[in-house]
């Protein structure tokens, strides 16, 4: 039984997502050169010979196509550049922070105003704010108190936020979501 081939990091070669060079086991391939120009359909052996003459690897790009599409490329450089593009795309994505503020139906007005100021700070920083009113025991029978509180909070923050999710029950809590208004 032949020894398992491994690449420089000790991974099994067959675990790669692209087949390269002699791993390509089809009769003919559609060949694309290193500049992206389509060269046409070639027998696999001929495509391998062209790749070797030019000093590149034959990389199978679209194995499901008929015939499979292969490209002339330096495989290490190809993977490096693809990973670099993926990293840059992840950096470009904006992370949405979700902050949560909790209080109870019996929370005093001053304490509620303190929570509103805290929510205002989060919204000014660009975070989405989830406001949760938690019920204990028989408090759950007075849901209208929580609705009034959440409506008051939304009115106080309407200059910096819009209501993304209106007050709704989730188990023993009532929840409302506010998103910052773009300036």
VENGI-V483369 format. One record per residue. RES is the residue in one letter. SS is DSSP state (h for helix, s for strand, l for the rest). PHI is phi in degrees with one decimal (999 if undefined). PSI is psi as a letter, one per 30 degrees, with the letter a starting at -180 (999 if undefined). Layout:
RES/SS/PHI/PSI, RES/SS/PHI/PSI
This chain:
X/l/999/k, X/l/-68.9/l, X/l/-68.1/k, X/l/-70.7/k, X/l/-81.1/k, X/s/-128.3/l, X/l/-88.0/a, X/l/-64.4/f, X/l/-96.3/g, X/l/83.1/g, X/l/-85.1/l, X/s/-67.2/k, X/h/-60.0/e, X/h/-67.4/f, X/h/-84.2/f, X/l/-66.0/l, X/l/-83.3/f, X/l/-117.2/k, X/l/-84.5/k, X/s/-130.8/l, X/h/44.9/c, X/h/-73.6/f, X/h/-77.7/f, X/l/-78.8/j, X/l/-117.6/h, X/l/-117.8/l, X/l/-71.6/e, X/s/-141.7/l, X/s/-135.9/l, X/s/-89.0/k, X/s/-104.0/k, X/s/-119.5/k, X/l/-80.4/a, X/l/-65.8/f, X/l/-91.6/f, X/l/99.6/g, X/l/-83.1/k, X/s/-80.1/k, X/s/-93.6/f, X/s/121.1/a, X/s/-97.1/k, X/s/-130.5/l, X/s/-62.5/k, X/h/-57.9/e, X/h/-61.6/e, X/h/-66.2/e, X/h/-63.4/e, X/h/-63.2/e, X/h/-64.3/e, X/h/-62.5/e, X/h/-61.4/e, X/h/-65.6/e, X/h/-62.3/e, X/h/-86.8/f, X/l/81.2/g, X/l/-121.6/l, X/s/-94.9/l, X/s/-95.8/j, X/s/-110.4/k, X/s/-79.3/j, X/s/-91.8/e, X/s/-130.6/i, X/l/-68.4/f, X/l/-82.4/f, X/l/-70.0/l, X/l/-122.0/j, X/l/-74.5/l, X/l/-57.7/k, X/s/-92.0/k, X/s/-124.2/l, X/s/-128.6/k, X/s/-85.2/j, X/s/-159.2/l, X/l/-79.7/j, X/h/-58.9/e, X/h/-61.4/e, X/h/-66.8/e, X/h/-60.1/e, X/h/-66.3/e, X/h/-59.1/e, X/h/-67.7/e, X/h/-64.5/e, X/h/-64.5/e, X/h/-63.9/e, X/h/-62.8/e, X/h/-65.4/e, X/h/-62.3/e, X/h/-65.6/e, X/h/-66.7/e, X/h/-66.0/e, X/h/-64.9/e, X/h/-70.9/f, X/l/-68.8/k, X/l/-89.1/k, X/l/-79.9/k, X/l/-93.9/j, X/l/-82.8/k, X/s/-119.0/j, X/s/-103.4/k, X/s/-123.1/k, X/s/-121.5/k, X/s/-121.5/k, X/s/-155.3/l, X/s/-115.3/l, X/l/-61.0/f, X/l/-90.8/g, X/l/-63.4/k, X/l/-69.7/l, X/h/-58.6/e, X/h/-63.1/e, X/h/-65.2/e, X/h/-64.1/e, X/h/-64.8/e, X/h/-62.8/e, X/h/-64.3/e, X/h/-63.9/e, X/h/-63.2/e, X/h/-64.1/e, X/h/-62.9/e, X/h/-60.3/e, X/h/-62.4/e, X/h/-61.4/e, X/h/-65.8/e, X/h/-66.0/f, X/l/-81.0/f, X/l/95.6/g, X/l/-87.2/l, X/s/-81.6/k, X/s/-116.8/k, X/s/-101.2/k, X/s/-109.9/k, X/s/-123.8/k, X/s/-104.9/j, X/s/-97.8/k, X/l/-102.0/k, X/l/-124.6/k, X/h/54.6/b, X/h/-81.4/f, X/h/-58.6/f, X/h/-64.0/f, X/h/-75.6/f, X/l/-113.6/i, X/h/-65.0/f, X/h/-62.4/f, X/h/-65.4/e, X/h/-65.8/e, X/h/-62.9/e, X/h/-61.8/e, X/h/-61.3/e, X/h/-65.9/e, X/h/-64.3/e, X/h/-61.1/e, X/h/-61.3/e, X/h/-62.1/e, X/h/-66.2/e, X/h/-67.3/f, X/l/-104.3/g, X/l/-63.3/f, X/l/-74.9/f, X/l/-118.3/f, X/s/-144.2/l, X/s/-121.8/l, X/s/-77.6/j, X/s/-87.5/e, X/s/-133.7/k, X/s/-68.8/l, X/s/-55.8/k, X/s/-146.7/k, X/s/-78.5/k, X/s/-136.6/j, X/l/67.0/b, X/l/-98.3/g, X/s/-129.6/l, X/s/-111.7/k, X/s/-125.0/k, X/s/-139.2/k, X/s/-119.2/k, X/s/-115.9/k, X/s/-116.6/k, X/s/-67.2/k, X/l/-83.1/k, X/l/-70.0/k, X/l/-89.7/999
